Amino acid sequence: MSLPPLAAVRVFEAAARHENYSRAAEELALTQAGVSYQIKLLEERIGAQLFTRKGRGVALTSLGKRIAPRVSEAFSLLGEAFSAAQAENEAVLSITCSRTFATNWLAERIGAFNLTKPGLAVRLHVSDEVVDLAAGEIDVAIRGVIDPGPGVVTHFLVRQIITPMASPEFLARNPISTPADLRKVTRLSPNDEWWDTWFASLSDGYDGAHDPGLRFDSQVLDGQAAIAGHGVAMIFPPMFPDAIAAGRLVAPFDHYAVEARTMWLVYPEHKRNLAKVRAFRDWLLPAIRESLGDDPLGALVHPKDA
């Protein structure tokens, strides 16, 4: 026999516990007629009577008395299962973000977030691929995209403002005074679209073709290779503040370009009220602003206001 409608079973459990339709109706926010209808539906489904009239109230039949404790136990087990699932879900925050953001920004700051939520475990999924949030395994994402897309809550983080950078030692060996000089030296990941964006933003319209060069699949590797003196990388400076402050990365030009993809914090609509998601949002947004200081590049200017 297939299970009867769960709604009817839930009504039966409450009515059996109270042996009173009115009290069951109050508990379940139903009308007394609604309770009577669900009990009748259940009795028709199993082909036996579960309650009998007793004065102005009701009483369980012998069959009702036999099954009521087992039904109550089943609902108790269901309640425990879902309570455990909710507790486990609230105890772990899953974040996905790019390798560069994870390595050069988040890793050294996530401890500060943990101090505000010591009972919350953080799982970091590091990938340059866009993860499907609808799958439910990830709570929040930090994405560099043009449009975050529908079905998600979005918070603007920063515009990605880019410029070529290299080590002082590399620039000493390979003097660069004009954009055309970049064609004469090793460019890191020269096929990356960030190079096209920067060259296209020049007033003279110089075209930087995709010359041969070292190719990496993330900005963090481009930056590390540039620090090591292997070439010129196209960099979003806020992701390399320590190297820039220490003089290990230098910009040969004062010209910056705005990359089309903006960084956003995004999460599914149905997770907007989760305490762990709100906590991370409320920590991340001011932490981003604080890390950029007086924001000399204008990275905190929302694209709509630029």
C-alpha positions as CSV (number, residue, x, y, z in Angstrom):
1,M,0.0,0.0,0.0
2,S,1.3,3.4,-0.9
3,L,1.5,6.1,1.8
4,P,-1.6,8.2,2.4
5,P,-1.3,12.0,1.9
6,L,1.2,13.3,4.5
7,A,-1.1,16.3,5.3
8,A,-3.8,13.9,6.4
9,V,-1.4,11.8,8.4
10,R,-0.1,15.0,10.1
11,V,-3.7,16.0,11.0
12,F,-4.4,12.5,12.4
13,E,-1.3,12.6,14.6
14,A,-2.3,16.0,16.1
15,A,-6.0,14.9,16.6
16,A,-4.9,11.6,18.2
17,R,-2.5,13.4,20.6
18,H,-5.2,15.8,21.7
19,E,-8.2,13.5,21.1
20,N,-9.9,16.8,20.1
21,Y,-10.4,18.2,16.6
22,S,-10.6,21.8,17.9
23,R,-7.2,21.6,19.6
24,A,-5.7,19.9,16.6
25,A,-7.1,22.6,14.4
26,E,-5.5,25.4,16.6
27,E,-2.1,23.6,16.5
28,L,-2.1,23.2,12.8
29,A,-3.7,26.6,11.9
30,L,-6.7,24.8,10.3
31,T,-10.5,25.0,10.8
32,Q,-12.2,22.2,12.6
33,A,-14.0,21.4,9.3
34,G,-10.6,21.1,7.7
35,V,-9.4,18.6,10.3
36,S,-12.6,16.6,9.9
37,Y,-12.1,16.5,6.1
38,Q,-8.5,15.3,6.4
39,I,-9.5,12.6,8.9
40,K,-12.3,11.4,6.6
41,L,-9.9,11.4,3.7
42,L,-7.5,9.3,5.7
43,E,-10.2,6.8,6.8
44,E,-11.4,6.4,3.3
45,R,-7.9,5.8,2.1
46,I,-7.2,3.0,4.6
47,G,-10.8,1.7,4.7
48,A,-11.3,1.8,8.4
49,Q,-12.5,4.2,11.1
50,L,-9.9,5.9,13.3
51,F,-12.1,8.1,15.6
52,T,-15.6,7.7,17.1
53,R,-17.8,10.3,18.6
54,K,-17.6,10.6,22.4
55,G,-20.0,13.2,23.8
56,R,-18.9,16.5,22.3
57,G,-15.5,15.2,21.4
58,V,-13.9,12.3,19.7
59,A,-12.0,9.1,20.8
60,L,-9.6,6.9,19.0
61,T,-10.9,3.5,17.8
62,S,-8.9,0.4,18.7
63,L,-7.1,0.7,15.3
64,G,-6.5,4.4,15.9
65,K,-4.9,3.6,19.3
66,R,-2.6,1.0,17.8
67,I,-1.2,3.2,15.0
68,A,-1.2,6.6,16.8
69,P,2.0,6.0,18.8
70,R,3.9,4.8,15.7
71,V,2.7,7.8,13.7
72,S,3.8,10.1,16.5
73,E,7.2,8.4,16.6
74,A,7.6,8.7,12.9
75,F,7.0,12.5,13.0
76,S,9.4,12.8,15.9
77,L,12.1,11.0,13.9
78,L,11.3,13.3,10.9
79,G,11.6,16.3,13.2
80,E,14.9,15.2,14.5
81,A,16.3,14.5,11.0
82,F,15.3,17.9,9.7
83,S,16.6,19.6,12.9
84,A,19.9,17.9,12.5
85,A,20.1,18.9,8.8
86,Q,19.3,22.5,9.6
87,A,21.9,22.6,12.4
88,E,24.5,21.0,10.1
89,N,23.7,23.5,7.3
90,E,23.9,26.5,9.7
91,A,27.2,25.3,11.0
92,V,29.1,25.3,7.7
93,L,29.5,28.2,5.2
94,S,30.5,27.2,1.7
95,I,32.2,29.9,-0.4
96,T,33.4,29.7,-4.0
97,C,35.8,32.2,-5.5
98,S,38.6,32.5,-8.0
99,R,42.1,31.4,-7.2
100,T,43.5,34.9,-7.2
101,F,40.9,36.3,-4.8
102,A,41.2,33.3,-2.5
103,T,45.0,33.4,-2.5
104,N,45.8,37.1,-2.5
105,W,42.9,38.5,-0.6
106,L,40.5,36.1,1.2
107,A,43.0,33.7,2.7
108,E,44.8,36.2,4.9
109,R,41.5,37.8,6.1
110,I,39.1,34.9,6.5
111,G,40.4,34.4,10.1
112,A,39.0,37.8,11.0
113,F,35.6,36.6,9.9
114,N,35.9,33.4,11.9
115,L,36.6,35.4,15.0
116,T,33.2,37.0,14.6
117,K,31.5,33.6,14.1
118,P,33.7,31.0,16.1
119,G,31.1,28.3,15.8
120,L,30.9,28.5,12.0
121,A,33.1,26.4,9.8
122,V,34.1,27.8,6.4
123,R,34.6,25.6,3.4
124,L,36.4,27.4,0.5
125,H,35.8,26.1,-3.0
126,V,38.6,27.6,-5.2
127,S,37.9,27.7,-8.9
128,D,38.0,30.1,-11.8
129,E,34.9,28.4,-13.2
130,V,31.4,29.7,-12.4
131,V,29.8,27.2,-10.0
132,D,26.0,26.5,-10.3
133,L,24.5,27.9,-7.1
134,A,21.2,26.2,-7.9
135,A,22.9,22.9,-7.1
136,G,22.7,23.9,-3.5
137,E,26.2,22.8,-2.4
138,I,27.6,26.4,-2.3
139,D,26.2,29.1,-0.1
140,V,27.8,32.2,-1.6
141,A,30.1,33.1,-4.5
142,I,32.5,35.9,-5.2
143,R,32.5,36.3,-9.0
144,G,34.1,38.4,-11.6
145,V,31.4,38.6,-14.2
146,I,29.7,41.2,-16.5
147,D,26.2,40.2,-15.3
148,P,25.6,38.0,-12.2
149,G,22.4,36.7,-13.9
150,P,18.9,36.1,-12.6
151,G,17.8,34.2,-9.6
152,V,20.5,35.5,-7.2
153,V,21.0,38.3,-4.7
154,T,23.9,40.5,-5.8
155,H,26.2,42.9,-3.9
156,F,28.7,45.0,-5.8
157,L,32.3,44.6,-4.5
158,V,34.8,46.2,-6.9
159,R,35.5,47.1,-10.5
160,Q,38.6,45.4,-11.8
161,I,40.9,48.2,-12.9
162,I,43.9,46.8,-14.6
163,T,47.4,47.8,-15.8
164,P,50.7,46.1,-16.9
165,M,53.1,45.4,-14.0
166,A,56.5,43.8,-13.7
167,S,59.4,43.4,-11.3
168,P,62.0,46.2,-11.1
169,E,64.7,43.8,-12.2
170,F,62.8,42.8,-15.3
171,L,62.2,46.5,-16.2
172,A,65.9,47.2,-15.7
173,R,66.7,44.5,-18.2
174,N,63.9,45.4,-20.5
175,P,63.2,49.2,-20.6
176,I,59.6,50.0,-21.4
177,S,58.6,53.6,-22.1
178,T,55.7,53.2,-24.6
179,P,53.0,50.6,-25.1
180,A,54.7,49.6,-28.3
181,D,57.7,48.4,-26.2
182,L,55.4,45.7,-24.7
183,R,55.6,44.0,-28.1
184,K,59.4,43.6,-27.6
185,V,59.3,41.9,-24.2
186,T,57.8,38.8,-22.7
187,R,54.2,39.3,-21.8
188,L,52.6,36.8,-19.4
189,S,49.4,35.2,-20.7
190,P,49.4,37.5,-23.8
191,N,46.2,35.9,-25.1
192,D,44.2,37.0,-22.0
193,E,41.4,39.4,-22.9
194,W,42.7,41.8,-20.2
195,W,45.5,42.7,-22.5
196,D,43.0,43.5,-25.3
197,T,41.0,45.6,-22.9
198,W,44.0,47.6,-21.8
199,F,45.4,48.2,-25.3
200,A,41.9,49.1,-26.6
201,S,41.7,51.8,-23.9
202,L,44.8,53.6,-25.2
203,S,44.1,57.0,-26.9
204,D,46.4,56.1,-29.8
205,G,44.5,52.9,-30.4
206,Y,47.7,50.7,-30.3
207,D,46.8,47.1,-30.9
208,G,48.7,44.6,-28.8
209,A,48.7,41.4,-30.8
210,H,48.9,38.0,-29.1
211,D,52.6,37.5,-29.1
212,P,54.2,34.3,-28.0
213,G,54.7,34.2,-24.2
214,L,54.3,32.3,-21.0
215,R,50.6,31.3,-20.5
216,F,49.0,30.7,-17.1
217,D,45.4,30.0,-16.3
218,S,44.9,32.5,-13.4
219,Q,45.9,36.0,-12.5
220,V,47.6,34.8,-9.3
221,L,50.1,32.8,-11.4
222,D,50.6,35.7,-13.8
223,G,51.4,37.9,-10.8
224,Q,53.8,35.5,-9.2
225,A,55.6,35.0,-12.5
226,A,55.9,38.8,-12.9
227,I,57.3,39.1,-9.3
228,A,59.8,36.4,-10.2
229,G,61.0,38.5,-13.2
230,H,59.7,36.3,-16.0
231,G,57.7,39.0,-17.8
232,V,55.0,41.7,-17.7
233,A,51.6,40.7,-16.3
234,M,48.3,42.4,-16.6
235,I,47.3,43.0,-13.0
236,F,44.4,44.1,-10.9
237,P,46.6,45.9,-8.3
238,P,44.3,45.5,-5.2
239,M,45.0,41.7,-5.5
240,F,48.7,42.3,-5.0
241,P,49.0,45.0,-2.4
242,D,52.0,43.5,-0.5
243,A,54.1,43.0,-3.6
244,I,53.3,46.5,-4.8
245,A,53.9,48.1,-1.4
246,A,57.3,46.3,-1.2
247,G,58.3,47.4,-4.7
248,R,58.3,43.9,-6.1
249,L,55.7,44.9,-8.7
250,V,56.0,48.2,-10.6
251,A,53.7,49.7,-13.2
252,P,55.6,51.2,-16.2
253,F,52.6,53.4,-17.1
254,D,50.1,55.5,-15.2
255,H,47.4,54.3,-17.6
256,Y,44.7,52.0,-16.2
257,A,41.7,50.3,-17.9
258,V,38.4,49.1,-16.5
259,E,37.8,45.4,-17.2
260,A,34.3,44.5,-18.3
261,R,33.8,41.9,-15.6
262,T,33.0,43.3,-12.1
263,M,33.4,41.5,-8.9
264,W,30.2,40.6,-7.0
265,L,29.1,38.8,-4.0
266,V,26.2,36.6,-5.0
267,Y,23.9,34.0,-3.4
268,P,20.6,32.3,-4.1
269,E,17.4,34.1,-3.3
270,H,16.3,31.3,-0.9
271,K,19.5,31.7,1.2
272,R,19.2,35.5,1.7
273,N,17.8,35.1,5.2
274,L,20.3,32.5,6.5
275,A,22.2,33.9,9.4
276,K,25.6,32.6,8.1
277,V,25.1,34.2,4.7
278,R,24.0,37.6,6.3
279,A,27.1,37.4,8.6
280,F,29.5,36.8,5.7
281,R,27.9,39.6,3.7
282,D,28.0,42.1,6.6
283,W,31.7,41.2,7.1
284,L,32.9,41.1,3.5
285,L,31.5,44.4,2.1
286,P,33.2,46.7,4.7
287,A,36.3,44.5,4.6
288,I,36.6,45.1,0.9
289,R,36.2,48.8,1.3
290,E,38.8,48.9,4.2
291,S,41.3,47.0,2.1
292,L,41.2,49.5,-0.7
293,G,41.8,52.5,1.6
294,D,41.2,55.8,-0.1
295,D,40.7,53.8,-3.4
296,P,43.0,55.8,-5.7
297,L,42.0,53.7,-8.7
298,G,38.2,54.2,-8.2
299,A,37.6,50.4,-7.9
300,L,34.8,51.0,-5.5
301,V,32.8,53.1,-7.9
302,H,29.7,51.2,-9.0
303,P,29.6,50.6,-12.7
304,K,26.3,52.4,-12.9
305,D,27.9,55.5,-11.4
306,A,31.1,55.4,-13.4
